[in-house]
C-alpha cells in the first residue's frame, strides 16, 4: 500500500476522555471547534493561516469582549478523524496519508477551503498530488479508495470526482494484457502463472469484495471502456454471485432482490459469455421476480442443450402452488428453445443442425423420468404436454421416452386406461433397443396392446430382409384387421389377468400370440409390413425374440425356413 507523510513536527495532540482533543502546548488555546460530539481545543493562528472557511467562521463568532472563540462544524466530511488530520497539517505535525484515509482527508480539506490561494503547498494540492502519483496508479489502492468513498458520498460533491477517477483507474487496469500483470489485490496469482503471464481473469476475485452498488459501477465502466472479453465479464459475475448470492437466505430479501436484479442487468448479451448453469442458479433465486425470470428464461432457452436434468429441477414458489417443483418454467424453457431454433433457421434461410434438438430431446426425456419419480402431483396432462413439445425432435433411440413413461406409470398406478394409452402413444417401439424391448414385454404396467406391438416389431426386426426399412415415423399405418386383432388380444389378456393364475396367464398369452402372429404375418405377405403406433422402453438386459419363436405357428416357421 502506498502512503505519504506530511509535516515534520511530532504529534502533540492529546485526549481528555473520548470527547475532548487538545494540543499540548505552553500557549493557551483560544478557539474551540465542535465536530459532532468531539471538542477540539486549538489555536487560531495555525488554523487561520491555511483554512479560508475557519477564517470566516472564527471571524463571525468572536466575542468582542473575549479572545476565545467557539465554532461548530457538524457536517464536515469524515467527521472528527478527518478534521484532526487537517488540524495537524495546519500545525505542521506529522500526518500519514494512505488509501484508507485519503478520501476523507481530501473532502475535509475541500470543506475547510485549504487551497493554494490561501498558502502555497496547501493540503488540497498535496492530497491531489498523492492521488495522481500513487493511489490511482495502484490496483490495490484504487479498490480501497473506491470502497471508502461509499460512506462519504452523501457529504461531498468532490467525492463524485474521486469516484470517477477510481472507476477509470480500475477499468483501465482490468483491460491490461495478462502478460503484464504480476500481482493482484486479494491474492498473488504468480503461483499459477505461465510463460504468457497470469490468467486473463486475474481481477475477478478482487472485485468480488465490493458492495453491489460499487460493483455495478465498476463492471459498467469496464464494459464501456472495452478491452475485456464478454466471457471474462461473465466469469466475474459468476464469481461475485457465488460469494454474495444465497438462494435460501431469507434474512434480507430486499438485499438479495437488489443483488439479483443487478447481476441480471449486467449480463453480457453474447450467448457464450455465461454458462447455462449460472443462468439456472439465477433463475432458481428469482422466484418472485417475474421480469427477471422472463429475461433469464429467454437466455437459458437459447442454450438449453447445455443444461442438465438437475438444472431443470427448480423448486416452485410455496404460495398457492400445487407441485413441489416448478414444471411450468420447464415448458417455458422448451418454448424459448424452439423459438430460438426457428429464428436461427429463418436467419440462415436454410435448415440448421439438429444436434441441439437431439440433445434437448434426451434432456427432456431424462427430466420427465426424474420429475415423475420425485413429484407426486405430476399430472398426466403435464407429462404429455411436455413430451409432445419435443416429440418431433430427432432421436436415434426411444429408450429414454420409454424409461420416462415406465417411471410415470410406476409412480402413478391409479391413472385410467385411456390415460395410459395416451402416454404410450408418445413412443415409437420401432426405435427401441433390444434390451428395452426385452424389458417392455415383461412390464405389466404397460397396456397389452403396446406389448403386442413391441413383440411384433421385434419379430419384424429379427426376420425382415436388409432391404426393408428398420424404422419409421411416429404414427400408425396398420391395417384395420391388425388393429381389431390387437383389440381382441387386449380384451382376452385383460380377462385372463383377472381370472387365472400367473402360469395360466402365460399359457393363455402364448395361445393368443400364436393367433395374432399368424394373422400379422399373413397380412405382411399380402400388403407388406405397415407402421404401428408404439411406445418407448427403459433399458434393461434381455430380448423378446426367443419367446416369439417358441410361440409362433408352424406356418410361420415354414415361411421363415424357406426364406
N, C-alpha and C positions, 0 to 999 in steps of 0.2 A: 504494500500500500504506500502510495506517495504521501508525503507530508511537507509542511512548510512552517518554519519557525520565524516569528516576528518579534521584534524588541530584544533588548539586551539586559534590562534590569531584572532583578529577582522578583518573583511573585510575592507581593506583600499583602494580598487580600486575605482576610481572616473572617471567621464566622463567630457569631454570638447566637447560640441556639440555631434553629433551622431557618428563621425568617429574617435574620439580620446579617448583612455583609458590610465590612468596612475595611479601610486601608490603614495598616499600621504605620503611623507617621507622627512626628513631633508636632506637626501643624494640625490645628483643629479643623475638623470638617465644616464646610459651610454650605453644603447642599445635600438634601435628602431626595433620592429618586425612588419612587414606589413603582415596582414592576410586579404586577399581580399581587401576591401576598408577601413579597420579599422587599425589605427596605435596604437600600444601598446608601451608606454614609460616605460621601465623596467630597472632592474639592472642585471648585468651579473652574479654575484656570486650565487644568489639563483637558477638561471636557469641552470648554468653550473654544479651545484652540483647534479642535478637529470636527466638531459637530454643529452644523448650522441649525438643526432642529432644537438641540438643547439650548443654544443661544436664545432662540425665540421663546422657548418655554420658561427658561430662568428669568429672562427679562420681563415676562408677563406676570410672574408670580413673586418677585422680590418684594419683601416688605420694606418700605422706605425707612422704617424705624429699626430695622434689624438687617444684619448682613446675611443671615441664614435664609435659605430658600428651600421650598419643598414642592416637588413636581410629581405628577402621575403620568406614567406611560403604560397603561394596562394592555394595550393592543400591539405591542412590539412583536414582530415575528420571532419565533424561537424562544420567547419568554425570558426568564431570568438568566439561564445559561448563555444565551446569545448576547444579551446585554452585557454580561460580565466580560465576554471576550472583547467587545467593543471598548468597554471601560479600561480594561487592562492595556489595550493598544493605545488608548489616549495617554495613559501613564507611562508608556514605553516599556511595560513589563513583558516578559517572555510569554508568547502565545503560540501554541502549536495548532495549525490547521490541518485537517485531514478530510477524507471523503465523508466521514460521518457528521462533521460539524460545519463544513464549509458553506453549505447552502443556508443554514440558519444564520451563520455569521454574515453572509453576503446580503441576506434580506434585512437583517437588523441594521447593517451599515447603510443600506439604502434608505431604511426608515429614518435613521438618525442624520441622513444627508451628509455623510462623511466623504465628500467629493474632493477632487483635485482643486476646485475653485476655493476651497477653504484652506487647504495646505497641500503642498506637493507631496506625492507619495502617500496619499491618504489610504484608508482601509479598503474602500471600494476598488481602487486601482490595483492594490496588491492582491486582493482576492481574485479579481479578473485575470490577472497575470498567472496566478496559481491554477485556476481552472483551465485556461487555454494551454498552458505549457505542460501541465502534468495530468490533471484529472481526466480531461476529455481524450487524452492520448492513451489512457489505460482502460482496458476492457473491464477489469475488476472494479476499478474506482467509478467508472461510469455507471455501472449497475447499482453500486451502493448509493451514489448520489441520487440516482433516479428514485430509489426507494425512499430516501429521506425527504424528497420533495412532496410526497403524498400528504404528510401531516402539515406541511407549510402552505399548500396550495390555496386554502381559503384566505390566508393572511396577506399575501403579497402578489401583485401582478408580475413582479420581477421573477417569481418562481416559474411562471409560464415560459419565460425566455430560457431559463436554465433547463426546463423540461425538454424543450425542443432541441436544444443543443445536445443533451444527453441521448435523446432518441436518435438523432442523426449520427452521433458517435457510435452507438451500439449497432445500428443498422449497417453502417459502413464497415465495421469490423466483422460482422456476421457474413458479409459478402466477400471477405478476403479469401484468396485461394488457400485451401487447407495446407498446402505445402509450406506456406509462410507462417503457419501458426505452430507455436511450440509450447503453449500453456493455455490453461483455461481457469475459470473462476472457482468452480465447485471442486474440481479435482484435476490432476495433471494427466493429460492424455498421451504424454510422451511414452508411457509404458506400452501403449498399444499402437504406436505409430509405426509406419513403414517407410520405405525409401521415398515415397511420394508425399510424406507428411502425415498429419493426423487425419482422422475420419472427417468426411465432409459435414457431418452433423455434430461437430465438436462442441457447439454452443448451446444445444437444445436443453441439456441438463441445467446449465447455468440460469437460463431464463425461467425455468420452472419454479424458481424461488420467488418470482414476482407475484404480487397480487393480481387478480384477474383484470382489474381496470388498467393497471400498468402494462400487463402482458398484452392486452388487446392493442394498446397504443404502440408497443414495440413491434409486434408482428405486422400490424398495419403499415408501419413505417418501412419495415424490411421488404414487404411485398411491393410497396410503392417505389422504393429505390431500385428494386430489381437486383440481379446478381445471385439470387438464391433460387434453386430449383423448387418447383411445387412439391416434389417428393420429400425434400428436406423440411419444407414448411409443414407438410402433413405429418411427418415423423415428430416434429416439435410439438404439434398439437396433441398427438397421441401420448407423448411422454408427459405433457402437462396434465392431461386428463387422468392418466394413471396415478399421478401424485395427488390430484385435487378432487377428482370426481368420485364420490361414494354413492353407489347405486342404491344401497339400502339405508342410507343415512337420512333419518327424518328429523334430526335435531335442528337443522336450519334449512328449511325447504326453500325459502326465498334466495338464499345464497347459492344453493345448488341449481335453482332455476336460472339465475343470472349467469352462472358459470356455463351451464349447458347451452343457453341461447348464444352466449358469446363465442363458444367454441364452434358451434354450427355456422355462425356468421363469418368465421374466419376460414372455413374450409376452402381450399383452392378448388377452382372449377374443373380442373383436369381430372379425368376419370381415374388414372392410375396414381394420383397424388396421395390417396389414403387407402388403407386396407379395408376390405369388407368387414372384417372382424371388429375394427374400431368403429365403423358406422353402426354396426349392430349394437355395440356397447352403448353408444349414444342413444340409439333408439330405445333400448331397454330402460334407459333413465328418463325418457321423455313421456311418461305415461299421461300426464295431464297437460301436455303442450301440443295442441293439435297442429299449429303452424309448423313447429319443429318436426313433428312426426311426418308431416307431408313432405317436407324437404328431404328428410332422411330416407323415407320410403322410396322416393324417386332416385336418390343416389344409390341405394342398395339394389334397387331393381336393375340399374344399369350394369351391375356386376354381380348378379345373383349367382352366377356359376362359381364364384369364389367362396360362397358361403358353405357352412356345414350344417348338419342336422341340429347340432346343439345350438347353433346361432339362431335357428328358427324357433326354438323353444322359448318364447317370450311370455313371461307371466302377465296375465291380464290385470287390469285395474280392479280393485276389490269393490268398487262402487257399482252395485247392480249388475255384475257380470255373472253369467250362468256357468262359465267354464273357468278352470284354473289358469289355462293358457290362452293367450290371445290368438285365436285361429283366424279371425278376420284380417289381421295385419299380414298374415302369410298370403292370403288371397290377394291383398293389395300389392304385395311384393311381386307376385307372379304376373299380375296385370301390368305393373310397371315394366317388368322384363319383356313382356310381349310387345308393349308399346315401343320400347327401345329397339327391339329387333325389327319391328315394322318400319320405324324411322330409318334405321340403318339400311334396310333393304331399299327403301324409296330413295335415299340419298345416293346410294351406289348405283341405283337403277338396274340392279341385277340381283340374282339370288345370292344370299350370304351363306357363309359356312354354317352347317347345322351342329357343329361341335358343341357350342354353348347350349343349344337346346337339349342335346343328348345328356350333357352333364346336369342340367337343371331337372330333366325328367328323372334321372337317377336320384337326385337330391330330394325331390318331392315324394318319390316312392319311399325312400327311407324315412322322410318326415311323417308320412301317413302311417307307416308301421309303428313308429315310436309314439306318435300322439295317440294312436289307437290304444296303445298299451298303458299309457300313463294318464290319459284324460277320460274319466268316467262319463262325462257328459258330452262326449263327441258324438254328434248325431249322424245318422246315415246320409241325410241330405248334404251336410257339410263335407263328408267324406267324398261323396260323388261329385259335388261342385268343384272341390279342389282337384280331384283326379281328372275330371274332364277338361280342366284348363290346360293340362299338359298331355292329354290323350293323343293329340296329333303330333307330338314331338317324336323325332326318330329314336328308336331303341333297338339295340341288337338283340335284346332278350327281354322277356316279360316276367322274369323270375322275381324282380323287385315288386312288380304290381301284385303278383300272387302272394308274396310274403305280406304285403300291406293288407290285402283282403283277408288272408287267413288270420292275421293278428286281430283285425277288426271283428271278424266272426267269433273268434275265441273270447274276446273281451266283452262282446255284446251278444250273448246267446239268445236273448229274448226278442230279437228282431223278427219280423214276419218273413214268410217265404217270398213274397213279392219284392221285399227289400233285398233279400239275399240274391235274387235273380238280377235285380238292378245293379248291384255291386259287382256281380260276377261278369256282367256284360262289359266291364271296363278292361278285361284282359283278353289277350289273344293266345289261345292254347297252342297254336302253331309255333309260337316263339318261346315256348318253354323248353328248358334244358331237360335231358333225360332224367336227371336227378330230381328236378322239380316235378316232372310228371309222375315219377315213382312215388313221391310224397303225396301228390294230389289225389291219386287213385285210392289211397288208403285214408284220405281225410274225410271223416264222417261229417264235418261241418259244412262241406260243400254240397250244393244240390246235386242229386243223382244225374240230372241231365248234363251238368258240367263234367262230371266224372266220365260219363259215356263219351262226350265229345273229346276229352283228353285221351281216352283209350283208343278212340277211332283215329285220331291224328297220330298217335304213337304207332298204330298199326300201319297207317299210310306211310309214315316216315320210314318204317322198317322194310316195307315191301315195294315202295314206289321206285320207278326207274330213275336213273340220274337225270334224265331229260325233264322230268316233271318238276314243277316249282315246289320248293320245300316249305314256303310260307306265303301268306297273302296279306291283304289289307284287313284292317279291323272291320268286322261286319259278318254277314252270313248270306250264302247263296245256295244252301242245300235245297234239295227237292222237298216237296210237300210230304211225300211218303216217308222220307227220313225223319222229318220233324215230328210227324204223327207217331212214328215208331218210338222216338225218344220220349215223347209224352207218355206212351203206353208203358215204356220201360220205367219211367219215373214213378208212375202210379203203382205199377206192380211192386217195385222195390220198396216204396213207402209202406205198402200194405205188408210186405214181408218183414220190414223192420219192426212193425208193431206186433206181429203175431208169431214170430218164430224166434228161436234161439240164435246165437251167433253162428253156429255151424249150419243151421238151416238157411240163414241169410246168405252165406257163401254159396251154398248149393243152388239156391234159387237164382242168385245173381249170375252163376255160371250158365244156367239154362237160358235165362233171358238174354245174356250176352251172346250166346250162340245164335239165337234167333235174330238179334239185331245185326250182328256182323254178317250173317248170310244175306240179309236184305241190303245192307250197306254195300257190300261187295258186288251184289247183283246190280245195284244202281251204278256202281263205279264202272262195271263193264259196259253198261248201256250209255251212260251220259258222261263218264269221266268223274274225277274227284272234284266235288264242289267245296265252297267255303262254308265254314261253320263258325258261328259266334262262339267265343270262348272266353276263358279267364286264366289269369296267371297263377303261378305256384311258387311257394317258397322253396329254397334249395334244401335238398335232403338226399342222401345216398339211396341208390336203388333204381329199378326200372320196371315198367309195366309190360314189357314185351313178352316175357316168359308166360305171364298169366294169360295174355291174349292167345298165345299159341296153344296152350292147353285147352282153352275153351272154344277154339274155332271149330267149324263144321268140317266134315270130310270133303265136301265140295270145295271149300276154301283151301284146304291143304293140297288137294289135287291141282287146283289152279296155280298155287304157288310153286309146286314141284315142277309143273310143266313149263312155267316161266323161267 
